[in-house]
Every structure is written in structure tokens, then in C-alpha cells.
Amino acid sequence: MQKIKAKKSLGQNFLQDEKTLLAISDFFEISWENILEVGPWYGALTEKIIAKNPKSLDLVELDRDMISLLQEKVENKIFPLENIDFQIYHQDVLKFFPQKNDYRLIANIPYYITSPILRHFLYTVENKPQKMLILMQKEVAEKILGKWKEKSSVLSLFVAKKSRVEAVISVPRQFFLPIPKVDSVVLAFYCEERLPEIADDIFLDFIKKAFAEPRKKLLNNLAKSEYNKEKILEILKNIGKDENVRAEDLSLEEYGEVIREVICG
């Protein structure tokens, strides 16, 4: 077996804790399901997934050295794959478009691509997953859950439009090798469309403009984007907000009401 070495350039921190690996593999039903694992690295979590006997398992890995390690495990039958439709893709996940239907995504990914991966699978990919289980930086997880200062953010809103989210397990930094500077959290995403009457491009453009200058009033941010200031103020009052409200103070549902009135009304 080749020597396993984390690459800082790829943001690799290997999850070592057996109980956490088992907790991740136990959370979703895997038996006879289609599973996509993103960032398997040398296959520690992959082994747990295979033990659950999925119908299919696709691995997407960017690191060529890790691809070699995974292929070596296949050749040496460390991965018992007799009854599993198994594929390894040496590819950038942001350029990967799943072919299987009704699949579940499990990912232990570098922190720096968390938001791009969420956008890819929630918005860009046409064949979206049923569910996702993603390990990420604790602060990012808290933003997604709306617990970061109990406020909305562009990240929490764009995730909320496409999924229902819950925290699964906290993962201390000491459970990784090398040890990162921050703790992690595993989040579960149950993919479901919310605000279906509002097109994605309209929604994303609107919240981007709303948060253009987060410390300033929402009313002023939107007025700078050529929306009618008086109409915005009237709509805000109708949903119980005053003229001093900031973008972070509105929920997804409240943004839905504003967008419907401003753009779709």
C-alpha cells in the first residue's frame, strides 16, 4: 500500500475517528441505494459505505495519488464489490454531472469548496440528489442553519430555497490528520424545492443585491439596484418590517413575499 500523505494545496484533512466514520455511514439508509461519495480520498469512509451494501457507489476524486490508492484497494479486494455497481471518477466534482437517478450524496470535502459544491448540486446539476450528507467547517454550518448571530445570509438563503437542513454530528478538529484550525459539523440536506414560483436566477440575483452592503439598510441596497424605493418600503411594512431593516433580518419566506411583489407582482 502506498504511503498516504495529505496535500495542503488540495485542502486535505483526513477524518480518522472510527465512531464518526460509522455515524456518517449509518445516518442515511444505504443498503440497496445509489450512493455518490465526493472526496473519498484513501477510502476510510468508502469502506464503511461498502459494508452497508449499496446498489451502486460512484466515487469522485480529484487527487491522482488517491485514485491510485483506491484502485489498489479494489485490486487487492479490500473493497468487497461483488454485488455493487462501482465506479471511480478522476474528476473535479464541480464538473461532474451524475447519471444515476435517485442517488444520495456523501461528502468529506475541503472547506474552501463547500459553497461551490452546494451550489453545483442544488442549482446547477439537473439530476439533483435526494439527500446529501456533507462534512464542513463549523462556522459555515452555523451560517447555513441560521444560527450565526441568528441571522440570514446569502449562503443560508440559497441553501434554504432548495433543501431542508439539519445538524447530524459535531466533529472536533482533533479527529483529523493533519489537525485543521477549526472544528467541523456534518449537515444533512433533504433536497426539496421551496418558493417554486420564483425562478432560481431571479431569486439569486435579488438576494445578492439585497446583501450588496450587509451593514446598510435593505431598502437602500435595493434602491441602488433600481428597485422602486417607495414600493419596497410598502412591501416591507406589509410583512411587519420597518425602513431600517437589514438584509440579514428577513427569512426565506419573507424574501419570497418581497420578491413576488417586487418582481412577479
DRENPA-3360 file (N, C-alpha, C; in nm, 2 decimals, always signed):
BEGIN
1 = MQKIKAKK = +0.08/-0.12/+0.00/+0.00/+0.00/+0.00/+0.09/+0.12/+0.00 ~ +0.05/+0.22/-0.08/+0.13/+0.34/-0.09/+0.12/+0.42/+0.04 ~ +0.22/+0.51/+0.06/+0.21/+0.60/+0.18/+0.11/+0.70/+0.16 ~ +0.03/+0.73/+0.26/-0.08/+0.83/+0.25/-0.03/+0.96/+0.31 ~ -0.04/+1.06/+0.23/+0.01/+1.20/+0.27/-0.09/+1.30/+0.23 ~ -0.13/+1.38/+0.32/-0.23/+1.49/+0.29/-0.16/+1.60/+0.21 ~ -0.23/+1.66/+0.12/-0.18/+1.77/+0.04/-0.25/+1.90/+0.08 ~ -0.17/+1.99/+0.13/-0.22/+2.12/+0.17/-0.28/+2.19/+0.06;
9 = SLGQNFLQ = -0.22/+2.18/-0.06/-0.28/+2.25/-0.18/-0.42/+2.21/-0.21 ~ -0.46/+2.09/-0.17/-0.59/+2.04/-0.20/-0.68/+2.05/-0.08 ~ -0.63/+2.11/+0.03/-0.71/+2.12/+0.15/-0.75/+1.99/+0.22 ~ -0.66/+1.90/+0.21/-0.69/+1.76/+0.26/-0.66/+1.75/+0.41 ~ -0.77/+1.71/+0.48/-0.76/+1.67/+0.63/-0.84/+1.54/+0.64 ~ -0.77/+1.44/+0.67/-0.83/+1.30/+0.67/-0.90/+1.28/+0.80 ~ -1.03/+1.24/+0.80/-1.10/+1.20/+0.91/-1.06/+1.07/+0.96 ~ -1.01/+1.06/+1.09/-0.96/+0.94/+1.14/-1.04/+0.86/+1.24;
17 = DEKTLLAI = -1.14/+0.93/+1.30/-1.22/+0.88/+1.41/-1.32/+0.77/+1.36 ~ -1.30/+0.65/+1.41/-1.39/+0.54/+1.36/-1.54/+0.56/+1.40 ~ -1.56/+0.61/+1.52/-1.70/+0.63/+1.56/-1.77/+0.73/+1.47 ~ -1.70/+0.84/+1.43/-1.75/+0.94/+1.34/-1.78/+0.89/+1.20 ~ -1.68/+0.81/+1.15/-1.70/+0.75/+1.02/-1.82/+0.66/+1.02 ~ -1.84/+0.58/+1.13/-1.96/+0.49/+1.14/-2.09/+0.57/+1.15 ~ -2.08/+0.68/+1.22/-2.20/+0.77/+1.24/-2.25/+0.82/+1.11 ~ -2.15/+0.86/+1.03/-2.18/+0.92/+0.89/-2.24/+0.81/+0.80;
25 = SDFFEISW = -2.18/+0.69/+0.80/-2.23/+0.59/+0.72/-2.36/+0.53/+0.76 ~ -2.39/+0.55/+0.89/-2.52/+0.49/+0.95/-2.64/+0.59/+0.93 ~ -2.61/+0.72/+0.90/-2.72/+0.82/+0.91/-2.83/+0.80/+0.80 ~ -2.78/+0.78/+0.68/-2.88/+0.76/+0.57/-2.89/+0.61/+0.55 ~ -3.01/+0.57/+0.50/-3.02/+0.43/+0.46/-2.93/+0.41/+0.33 ~ -2.84/+0.32/+0.33/-2.75/+0.30/+0.22/-2.78/+0.17/+0.15 ~ -2.82/+0.07/+0.22/-2.85/-0.07/+0.16/-2.94/-0.05/+0.04 ~ -2.89/-0.10/-0.07/-2.96/-0.11/-0.20/-3.00/+0.03/-0.25;
33 = ENILEVGP = -2.92/+0.13/-0.22/-2.94/+0.27/-0.27/-2.83/+0.31/-0.36 ~ -2.85/+0.41/-0.44/-2.74/+0.47/-0.52/-2.67/+0.57/-0.44 ~ -2.54/+0.56/-0.42/-2.46/+0.65/-0.34/-2.35/+0.71/-0.42 ~ -2.34/+0.84/-0.41/-2.23/+0.92/-0.47/-2.14/+0.97/-0.35 ~ -2.02/+0.93/-0.35/-1.92/+0.98/-0.25/-1.83/+1.08/-0.31 ~ -1.82/+1.20/-0.26/-1.74/+1.30/-0.31/-1.62/+1.32/-0.22 ~ -1.50/+1.31/-0.27/-1.38/+1.33/-0.19/-1.36/+1.21/-0.10 ~ -1.35/+1.09/-0.16/-1.33/+0.97/-0.08/-1.18/+0.96/-0.02;
41 = WYGALTEK = -1.09/+1.03/-0.09/-0.95/+1.03/-0.06/-0.90/+0.89/-0.05 ~ -0.85/+0.83/+0.06/-0.80/+0.70/+0.05/-0.90/+0.59/+0.09 ~ -1.02/+0.63/+0.11/-1.13/+0.53/+0.12/-1.17/+0.49/+0.26 ~ -1.14/+0.57/+0.37/-1.18/+0.53/+0.50/-1.33/+0.52/+0.52 ~ -1.40/+0.63/+0.47/-1.54/+0.63/+0.47/-1.60/+0.53/+0.37 ~ -1.53/+0.52/+0.26/-1.58/+0.43/+0.15/-1.60/+0.29/+0.20 ~ -1.50/+0.24/+0.28/-1.51/+0.11/+0.33/-1.64/+0.09/+0.42 ~ -1.67/+0.19/+0.49/-1.80/+0.18/+0.58/-1.92/+0.18/+0.49;
49 = IIAKNPKS = -1.92/+0.26/+0.38/-2.03/+0.26/+0.29/-2.05/+0.13/+0.22 ~ -1.94/+0.07/+0.17/-1.94/-0.06/+0.10/-2.00/-0.17/+0.19 ~ -1.97/-0.16/+0.32/-2.01/-0.26/+0.42/-2.17/-0.25/+0.43 ~ -2.23/-0.14/+0.39/-2.37/-0.13/+0.40/-2.44/-0.18/+0.28 ~ -2.36/-0.23/+0.18/-2.42/-0.29/+0.06/-2.51/-0.20/-0.02 ~ -2.45/-0.09/-0.08/-2.54/-0.01/-0.16/-2.56/-0.07/-0.30 ~ -2.66/-0.03/-0.37/-2.69/-0.08/-0.50/-2.58/-0.03/-0.60 ~ -2.54/+0.09/-0.58/-2.42/+0.14/-0.66/-2.35/+0.24/-0.58;
57 = LDLVELDR = -2.22/+0.26/-0.61/-2.13/+0.35/-0.54/-2.04/+0.42/-0.64 ~ -2.06/+0.55/-0.66/-1.97/+0.62/-0.75/-1.88/+0.71/-0.66 ~ -1.75/+0.71/-0.69/-1.65/+0.79/-0.62/-1.60/+0.90/-0.71 ~ -1.60/+1.02/-0.66/-1.54/+1.13/-0.74/-1.43/+1.19/-0.66 ~ -1.31/+1.18/-0.72/-1.18/+1.22/-0.65/-1.09/+1.29/-0.75 ~ -1.04/+1.41/-0.71/-0.95/+1.49/-0.79/-0.81/+1.45/-0.78 ~ -0.76/+1.40/-0.67/-0.62/+1.37/-0.64/-0.58/+1.24/-0.71 ~ -0.49/+1.25/-0.80/-0.44/+1.13/-0.88/-0.38/+1.03/-0.79;
65 = DMISLLQE = -0.31/+1.07/-0.69/-0.25/+0.97/-0.59/-0.35/+0.90/-0.52 ~ -0.46/+0.97/-0.48/-0.57/+0.90/-0.41/-0.64/+0.80/-0.50 ~ -0.66/+0.84/-0.63/-0.72/+0.75/-0.73/-0.64/+0.61/-0.73 ~ -0.50/+0.63/-0.73/-0.42/+0.51/-0.73/-0.44/+0.42/-0.61 ~ -0.45/+0.49/-0.49/-0.48/+0.41/-0.37/-0.61/+0.34/-0.37 ~ -0.71/+0.41/-0.42/-0.85/+0.35/-0.43/-0.85/+0.23/-0.53 ~ -0.78/+0.25/-0.64/-0.77/+0.14/-0.74/-0.70/+0.02/-0.68 ~ -0.60/+0.05/-0.60/-0.52/-0.06/-0.53/-0.61/-0.14/-0.44;
73 = KVENKIFP = -0.70/-0.07/-0.37/-0.79/-0.14/-0.27/-0.89/-0.22/-0.35 ~ -0.93/-0.18/-0.47/-1.02/-0.26/-0.55/-0.94/-0.39/-0.59 ~ -0.82/-0.37/-0.65/-0.74/-0.48/-0.70/-0.71/-0.58/-0.59 ~ -0.68/-0.53/-0.47/-0.65/-0.62/-0.36/-0.77/-0.67/-0.28 ~ -0.89/-0.64/-0.33/-1.02/-0.69/-0.28/-1.04/-0.64/-0.13 ~ -0.97/-0.53/-0.10/-1.00/-0.46/+0.03/-1.14/-0.41/+0.03 ~ -1.19/-0.36/-0.09/-1.32/-0.33/-0.11/-1.40/-0.45/-0.17 ~ -1.49/-0.51/-0.09/-1.57/-0.62/-0.14/-1.68/-0.57/-0.23;
81 = LENIDFQI = -1.67/-0.58/-0.36/-1.76/-0.51/-0.45/-1.84/-0.61/-0.54 ~ -1.85/-0.73/-0.50/-1.92/-0.83/-0.58/-2.06/-0.80/-0.63 ~ -2.14/-0.74/-0.54/-2.28/-0.71/-0.57/-2.31/-0.56/-0.58 ~ -2.20/-0.48/-0.61/-2.22/-0.34/-0.61/-2.17/-0.28/-0.75 ~ -2.25/-0.20/-0.81/-2.22/-0.13/-0.93/-2.12/-0.01/-0.89 ~ -1.99/-0.03/-0.92/-1.89/+0.06/-0.86/-1.81/+0.13/-0.97 ~ -1.79/+0.26/-0.95/-1.71/+0.34/-1.05/-1.63/+0.44/-0.97 ~ -1.51/+0.46/-1.02/-1.42/+0.57/-0.97/-1.40/+0.67/-1.08;
89 = YHQDVLKF = -1.43/+0.80/-1.05/-1.42/+0.91/-1.15/-1.30/+1.00/-1.10 ~ -1.20/+1.01/-1.18/-1.09/+1.11/-1.16/-1.13/+1.24/-1.22 ~ -1.20/+1.32/-1.14/-1.26/+1.44/-1.19/-1.28/+1.55/-1.09 ~ -1.28/+1.67/-1.13/-1.32/+1.78/-1.05/-1.47/+1.77/-1.03 ~ -1.52/+1.77/-0.90/-1.66/+1.74/-0.87/-1.75/+1.85/-0.93 ~ -1.69/+1.97/-0.94/-1.77/+2.08/-1.00/-1.80/+2.07/-1.15 ~ -1.73/+1.97/-1.21/-1.76/+1.94/-1.35/-1.82/+1.81/-1.37 ~ -1.86/+1.75/-1.26/-1.92/+1.61/-1.26/-2.07/+1.62/-1.26;
97 = FPQKNDYR = -2.14/+1.55/-1.35/-2.28/+1.55/-1.36/-2.33/+1.41/-1.35 ~ -2.39/+1.37/-1.23/-2.44/+1.23/-1.21/-2.53/+1.18/-1.32 ~ -2.52/+1.06/-1.35/-2.60/+0.99/-1.45/-2.71/+0.91/-1.38 ~ -2.69/+0.87/-1.26/-2.79/+0.79/-1.19/-2.90/+0.87/-1.13 ~ -3.02/+0.81/-1.13/-3.13/+0.88/-1.06/-3.15/+0.84/-0.92 ~ -3.22/+0.91/-0.84/-3.25/+0.88/-0.70/-3.12/+0.84/-0.62 ~ -3.02/+0.92/-0.62/-2.90/+0.89/-0.55/-2.89/+0.98/-0.43 ~ -2.80/+0.94/-0.34/-2.77/+1.01/-0.22/-2.62/+1.05/-0.21;
105 = LIANIPYY = -2.59/+1.17/-0.18/-2.45/+1.22/-0.19/-2.40/+1.22/-0.04 ~ -2.27/+1.17/-0.03/-2.20/+1.18/+0.10/-2.06/+1.24/+0.07 ~ -2.03/+1.35/+0.14/-1.90/+1.42/+0.11/-1.83/+1.46/+0.23 ~ -1.70/+1.44/+0.23/-1.60/+1.49/+0.32/-1.50/+1.57/+0.24 ~ -1.53/+1.70/+0.23/-1.47/+1.78/+0.12/-1.38/+1.89/+0.18 ~ -1.28/+1.94/+0.11/-1.21/+2.06/+0.15/-1.30/+2.18/+0.18 ~ -1.27/+2.25/+0.29/-1.36/+2.36/+0.34/-1.38/+2.46/+0.23 ~ -1.27/+2.49/+0.15/-1.28/+2.60/+0.06/-1.38/+2.58/-0.06;
113 = ITSPILRH = -1.42/+2.46/-0.08/-1.52/+2.44/-0.19/-1.66/+2.40/-0.14 ~ -1.69/+2.42/-0.02/-1.82/+2.39/+0.04/-1.93/+2.46/-0.04 ~ -1.92/+2.59/-0.04/-2.03/+2.67/-0.11/-2.04/+2.63/-0.26 ~ -1.93/+2.63/-0.33/-1.94/+2.58/-0.47/-2.01/+2.45/-0.49 ~ -1.98/+2.35/-0.41/-2.04/+2.22/-0.42/-2.19/+2.23/-0.39 ~ -2.22/+2.30/-0.29/-2.37/+2.32/-0.26/-2.44/+2.38/-0.38 ~ -2.38/+2.48/-0.43/-2.45/+2.55/-0.55/-2.45/+2.45/-0.67 ~ -2.35/+2.37/-0.69/-2.34/+2.28/-0.80/-2.46/+2.18/-0.79;
121 = FLYTVENK = -2.47/+2.12/-0.67/-2.57/+2.01/-0.66/-2.71/+2.06/-0.63 ~ -2.73/+2.18/-0.58/-2.86/+2.23/-0.55/-2.92/+2.31/-0.67 ~ -2.83/+2.37/-0.75/-2.88/+2.45/-0.86/-2.83/+2.41/-1.00 ~ -2.70/+2.38/-1.01/-2.65/+2.36/-1.15/-2.69/+2.22/-1.20 ~ -2.67/+2.12/-1.12/-2.70/+1.98/-1.16/-2.85/+1.96/-1.18 ~ -2.88/+1.91/-1.30/-3.03/+1.89/-1.33/-3.08/+1.77/-1.25 ~ -2.99/+1.66/-1.25/-3.03/+1.54/-1.18/-2.98/+1.55/-1.03 ~ -3.06/+1.62/-0.95/-3.02/+1.65/-0.82/-3.03/+1.53/-0.72;
129 = PQKMLILM = -2.95/+1.53/-0.62/-2.96/+1.42/-0.52/-3.09/+1.42/-0.44 ~ -3.13/+1.31/-0.39/-3.24/+1.30/-0.29/-3.20/+1.37/-0.16 ~ -3.08/+1.33/-0.12/-3.03/+1.38/+0.01/-2.88/+1.40/+0.00 ~ -2.83/+1.48/+0.09/-2.68/+1.50/+0.09/-2.64/+1.50/+0.24 ~ -2.52/+1.44/+0.26/-2.46/+1.44/+0.39/-2.32/+1.50/+0.37 ~ -2.29/+1.62/+0.43/-2.17/+1.69/+0.40/-2.10/+1.73/+0.52 ~ -1.97/+1.70/+0.53/-1.89/+1.74/+0.65/-1.83/+1.88/+0.61 ~ -1.84/+1.98/+0.69/-1.79/+2.11/+0.66/-1.75/+2.18/+0.79;
137 = QKEVAEKI = -1.68/+2.30/+0.77/-1.64/+2.38/+0.88/-1.76/+2.43/+0.96 ~ -1.74/+2.43/+1.09/-1.85/+2.45/+1.19/-1.91/+2.59/+1.16 ~ -1.83/+2.69/+1.14/-1.89/+2.83/+1.12/-1.98/+2.83/+0.99 ~ -1.94/+2.76/+0.89/-2.02/+2.76/+0.77/-2.15/+2.69/+0.79 ~ -2.14/+2.58/+0.87/-2.26/+2.50/+0.90/-2.36/+2.59/+0.98 ~ -2.30/+2.67/+1.08/-2.39/+2.75/+1.16/-2.46/+2.86/+1.07 ~ -2.39/+2.91/+0.97/-2.45/+3.01/+0.88/-2.56/+2.95/+0.81 ~ -2.54/+2.83/+0.76/-2.64/+2.76/+0.68/-2.77/+2.73/+0.77;
145 = LGKWKEKS = -2.74/+2.70/+0.89/-2.85/+2.67/+0.98/-2.92/+2.79/+1.04 ~ -2.86/+2.91/+1.01/-2.92/+3.03/+1.05/-2.88/+3.06/+1.20 ~ -2.79/+2.99/+1.25/-2.75/+3.01/+1.39/-2.64/+3.11/+1.41 ~ -2.58/+3.16/+1.30/-2.47/+3.25/+1.31/-2.53/+3.39/+1.34 ~ -2.53/+3.43/+1.46/-2.59/+3.55/+1.51/-2.74/+3.55/+1.49 ~ -2.80/+3.43/+1.47/-2.95/+3.42/+1.44/-2.99/+3.51/+1.32 ~ -2.91/+3.51/+1.22/-2.93/+3.60/+1.11/-2.93/+3.52/+0.98 ~ -3.00/+3.57/+0.87/-2.99/+3.51/+0.74/-2.86/+3.56/+0.67;
153 = SVLSLFVA = -2.82/+3.48/+0.57/-2.71/+3.52/+0.49/-2.74/+3.47/+0.35 ~ -2.66/+3.52/+0.25/-2.67/+3.47/+0.11/-2.66/+3.32/+0.11 ~ -2.57/+3.26/+0.19/-2.55/+3.12/+0.19/-2.67/+3.05/+0.25 ~ -2.72/+3.09/+0.36/-2.83/+3.02/+0.43/-2.96/+3.03/+0.34 ~ -2.98/+3.14/+0.27/-3.09/+3.16/+0.19/-3.09/+3.08/+0.06 ~ -2.97/+3.07/+0.00/-2.97/+3.00/-0.13/-2.98/+2.85/-0.10 ~ -2.93/+2.80/+0.02/-2.95/+2.66/+0.05/-3.09/+2.63/+0.09 ~ -3.15/+2.72/+0.17/-3.29/+2.70/+0.21/-3.39/+2.69/+0.10;
161 = KKSRVEAV = -3.36/+2.76/-0.01/-3.46/+2.76/-0.12/-3.47/+2.62/-0.18 ~ -3.36/+2.54/-0.17/-3.35/+2.41/-0.23/-3.35/+2.29/-0.14 ~ -3.35/+2.31/-0.01/-3.33/+2.20/+0.08/-3.37/+2.23/+0.23 ~ -3.41/+2.13/+0.30/-3.43/+2.14/+0.44/-3.30/+2.08/+0.51 ~ -3.25/+2.14/+0.61/-3.12/+2.11/+0.66/-3.13/+2.08/+0.81 ~ -3.05/+1.98/+0.85/-3.03/+1.95/+1.00/-2.89/+1.91/+1.03 ~ -2.85/+1.95/+1.15/-2.72/+1.91/+1.20/-2.72/+1.76/+1.24 ~ -2.61/+1.69/+1.21/-2.61/+1.54/+1.23/-2.51/+1.52/+1.35;
169 = ISVPRQFF = -2.39/+1.56/+1.34/-2.29/+1.54/+1.44/-2.18/+1.64/+1.43 ~ -2.13/+1.68/+1.55/-2.01/+1.77/+1.56/-1.89/+1.68/+1.55 ~ -1.78/+1.74/+1.48/-1.66/+1.66/+1.47/-1.54/+1.75/+1.51 ~ -1.48/+1.72/+1.63/-1.37/+1.81/+1.68/-1.25/+1.80/+1.58 ~ -1.18/+1.91/+1.58/-1.06/+1.91/+1.49/-0.96/+1.80/+1.52 ~ -0.95/+1.75/+1.64/-0.86/+1.65/+1.68/-0.89/+1.52/+1.61 ~ -1.00/+1.50/+1.55/-1.04/+1.38/+1.48/-0.98/+1.37/+1.34 ~ -0.91/+1.47/+1.30/-0.85/+1.48/+1.16/-0.70/+1.47/+1.16;
177 = LPIPKVDS = -0.64/+1.43/+1.05/-0.50/+1.43/+1.03/-0.47/+1.48/+0.89 ~ -0.39/+1.59/+0.88/-0.34/+1.68/+0.99/-0.46/+1.75/+1.06 ~ -0.43/+1.80/+1.18/-0.54/+1.87/+1.25/-0.56/+2.01/+1.19 ~ -0.69/+2.04/+1.15/-0.72/+2.17/+1.10/-0.73/+2.27/+1.21 ~ -0.75/+2.40/+1.18/-0.76/+2.50/+1.28/-0.90/+2.52/+1.33 ~ -0.99/+2.45/+1.27/-1.13/+2.47/+1.32/-1.20/+2.33/+1.33 ~ -1.31/+2.34/+1.41/-1.39/+2.22/+1.42/-1.49/+2.20/+1.30 ~ -1.55/+2.09/+1.29/-1.64/+2.06/+1.18/-1.77/+2.01/+1.23;
185 = VVLAFYCE = -1.87/+2.01/+1.14/-2.00/+1.96/+1.16/-2.05/+1.89/+1.03 ~ -2.12/+1.78/+1.05/-2.19/+1.71/+0.94/-2.33/+1.76/+0.93 ~ -2.37/+1.81/+0.82/-2.51/+1.85/+0.79/-2.58/+1.75/+0.70 ~ -2.71/+1.73/+0.72/-2.79/+1.65/+0.63/-2.88/+1.75/+0.55 ~ -2.88/+1.73/+0.42/-2.97/+1.82/+0.33/-3.07/+1.73/+0.27 ~ -3.20/+1.76/+0.29/-3.31/+1.69/+0.23/-3.36/+1.78/+0.12 ~ -3.33/+1.74/-0.01/-3.35/+1.83/-0.12/-3.50/+1.84/-0.16 ~ -3.55/+1.96/-0.15/-3.69/+1.99/-0.18/-3.70/+2.13/-0.23;
193 = ERLPEIAD = -3.77/+2.16/-0.33/-3.79/+2.29/-0.38/-3.88/+2.38/-0.29 ~ -3.83/+2.50/-0.26/-3.92/+2.59/-0.18/-3.92/+2.72/-0.27 ~ -4.03/+2.79/-0.26/-4.05/+2.91/-0.34/-4.04/+2.87/-0.49 ~ -4.11/+2.76/-0.53/-4.10/+2.71/-0.67/-4.15/+2.81/-0.77 ~ -4.24/+2.91/-0.73/-4.29/+3.00/-0.83/-4.19/+3.11/-0.86 ~ -4.08/+3.12/-0.79/-3.97/+3.22/-0.81/-3.85/+3.15/-0.88 ~ -3.82/+3.19/-1.00/-3.71/+3.13/-1.08/-3.58/+3.15/-1.00 ~ -3.49/+3.05/-1.01/-3.37/+3.05/-0.94/-3.28/+3.17/-0.97;
201 = DIFLDFIK = -3.27/+3.21/-1.10/-3.19/+3.32/-1.13/-3.24/+3.45/-1.07 ~ -3.37/+3.46/-1.07/-3.43/+3.58/-1.01/-3.40/+3.59/-0.86 ~ -3.42/+3.48/-0.80/-3.40/+3.47/-0.65/-3.26/+3.50/-0.62 ~ -3.16/+3.43/-0.68/-3.02/+3.45/-0.65/-2.97/+3.59/-0.68 ~ -3.02/+3.65/-0.79/-2.99/+3.79/-0.82/-3.04/+3.89/-0.72 ~ -3.16/+3.86/-0.67/-3.23/+3.95/-0.58/-3.15/+3.95/-0.44 ~ -3.12/+3.83/-0.39/-3.06/+3.83/-0.26/-2.92/+3.88/-0.27 ~ -2.85/+3.86/-0.38/-2.72/+3.92/-0.40/-2.72/+4.07/-0.39;
209 = KAFAEPRK = -2.82/+4.13/-0.45/-2.84/+4.27/-0.44/-2.88/+4.32/-0.30 ~ -2.96/+4.24/-0.24/-3.01/+4.27/-0.10/-2.89/+4.27/+0.00 ~ -2.79/+4.19/-0.02/-2.67/+4.18/+0.06/-2.55/+4.25/+0.01 ~ -2.57/+4.34/-0.09/-2.46/+4.41/-0.15/-2.37/+4.48/-0.05 ~ -2.43/+4.54/+0.04/-2.36/+4.61/+0.16/-2.44/+4.57/+0.28 ~ -2.40/+4.46/+0.34/-2.48/+4.40/+0.45/-2.50/+4.49/+0.57 ~ -2.41/+4.58/+0.60/-2.43/+4.67/+0.71/-2.53/+4.79/+0.69 ~ -2.56/+4.80/+0.56/-2.66/+4.91/+0.53/-2.80/+4.86/+0.53;
217 = KLLNNLAK = -2.89/+4.95/+0.52/-3.04/+4.91/+0.52/-3.07/+4.84/+0.39 ~ -3.16/+4.74/+0.40/-3.20/+4.66/+0.29/-3.27/+4.76/+0.19 ~ -3.34/+4.85/+0.24/-3.41/+4.95/+0.15/-3.31/+5.02/+0.06 ~ -3.20/+5.06/+0.12/-3.10/+5.14/+0.04/-3.03/+5.05/-0.06 ~ -3.00/+4.92/-0.02/-2.93/+4.83/-0.11/-3.02/+4.80/-0.23 ~ -3.15/+4.78/-0.21/-3.24/+4.75/-0.32/-3.26/+4.88/-0.41 ~ -3.27/+4.99/-0.35/-3.29/+5.12/-0.42/-3.17/+5.14/-0.52 ~ -3.05/+5.11/-0.47/-2.93/+5.13/-0.56/-2.94/+5.03/-0.68;
225 = SEYNKEKI = -3.02/+4.93/-0.67/-3.03/+4.83/-0.78/-3.15/+4.86/-0.87 ~ -3.20/+4.99/-0.85/-3.30/+5.04/-0.94/-3.44/+4.99/-0.91 ~ -3.46/+4.93/-0.79/-3.59/+4.89/-0.75/-3.66/+5.02/-0.69 ~ -3.79/+5.03/-0.70/-3.86/+5.14/-0.66/-3.86/+5.15/-0.50 ~ -3.80/+5.25/-0.45/-3.78/+5.26/-0.30/-3.92/+5.26/-0.23 ~ -4.01/+5.34/-0.28/-4.14/+5.35/-0.21/-4.22/+5.22/-0.21 ~ -4.21/+5.15/-0.32/-4.27/+5.02/-0.33/-4.21/+4.92/-0.24 ~ -4.08/+4.92/-0.23/-4.01/+4.83/-0.14/-4.05/+4.86/+0.01;
233 = LEILKNIG = -4.05/+4.99/+0.04/-4.09/+5.03/+0.18/-4.23/+4.98/+0.21 ~ -4.32/+4.99/+0.12/-4.46/+4.95/+0.14/-4.47/+4.80/+0.16 ~ -4.39/+4.72/+0.08/-4.39/+4.58/+0.10/-4.33/+4.54/+0.23 ~ -4.22/+4.60/+0.27/-4.16/+4.57/+0.40/-4.26/+4.60/+0.51 ~ -4.33/+4.71/+0.51/-4.43/+4.74/+0.61/-4.54/+4.63/+0.61 ~ -4.58/+4.58/+0.50/-4.68/+4.47/+0.49/-4.64/+4.34/+0.55 ~ -4.51/+4.32/+0.56/-4.46/+4.20/+0.63/-4.41/+4.22/+0.77 ~ -4.44/+4.34/+0.82/-4.40/+4.38/+0.96/-4.26/+4.42/+0.98;
241 = KDENVRAE = -4.20/+4.48/+0.87/-4.06/+4.53/+0.88/-4.06/+4.68/+0.86 ~ -3.97/+4.75/+0.93/-3.96/+4.89/+0.91/-3.85/+4.93/+0.81 ~ -3.83/+5.06/+0.79/-3.74/+5.10/+0.69/-3.59/+5.08/+0.73 ~ -3.56/+5.05/+0.85/-3.43/+5.03/+0.90/-3.38/+4.88/+0.89 ~ -3.47/+4.80/+0.85/-3.43/+4.65/+0.85/-3.32/+4.63/+0.75 ~ -3.23/+4.53/+0.79/-3.12/+4.49/+0.71/-3.15/+4.36/+0.64 ~ -3.07/+4.33/+0.54/-3.09/+4.21/+0.46/-3.10/+4.08/+0.55 ~ -3.01/+4.08/+0.65/-3.00/+3.96/+0.73/-3.12/+3.94/+0.82;
249 = DLSLEEYG = -3.21/+4.03/+0.83/-3.32/+4.02/+0.92/-3.45/+3.96/+0.86 ~ -3.44/+3.93/+0.73/-3.55/+3.86/+0.66/-3.53/+3.71/+0.65 ~ -3.64/+3.64/+0.67/-3.63/+3.49/+0.65/-3.65/+3.46/+0.50 ~ -3.64/+3.33/+0.46/-3.66/+3.29/+0.33/-3.80/+3.32/+0.28 ~ -3.90/+3.29/+0.37/-4.04/+3.31/+0.34/-4.07/+3.46/+0.32 ~ -4.00/+3.55/+0.40/-4.02/+3.69/+0.38/-3.96/+3.74/+0.25 ~ -3.84/+3.69/+0.22/-3.78/+3.72/+0.09/-3.88/+3.68/-0.02 ~ -3.94/+3.56/-0.01/-4.03/+3.52/-0.11/-4.15/+3.62/-0.13;
257 = EVIREVIC = -4.20/+3.67/-0.02/-4.31/+3.77/-0.03/-4.26/+3.90/-0.10 ~ -4.14/+3.94/-0.06/-4.09/+4.06/-0.12/-4.07/+4.05/-0.27 ~ -4.00/+3.94/-0.31/-3.97/+3.91/-0.45/-4.10/+3.90/-0.53 ~ -4.19/+3.83/-0.48/-4.32/+3.81/-0.55/-4.39/+3.95/-0.58 ~ -4.38/+4.04/-0.48/-4.45/+4.17/-0.50/-4.36/+4.26/-0.59 ~ -4.23/+4.26/-0.57/-4.14/+4.35/-0.65/-4.13/+4.31/-0.79 ~ -4.11/+4.18/-0.82/-4.07/+4.13/-0.95/-4.19/+4.06/-1.02 ~ -4.25/+3.97/-0.94/-4.36/+3.89/-1.00/-4.50/+3.95/-0.99;
265 = G = -4.51/+4.05/-0.91/-4.64/+4.11/-0.88/-4.69/+4.20/-0.99;
% end
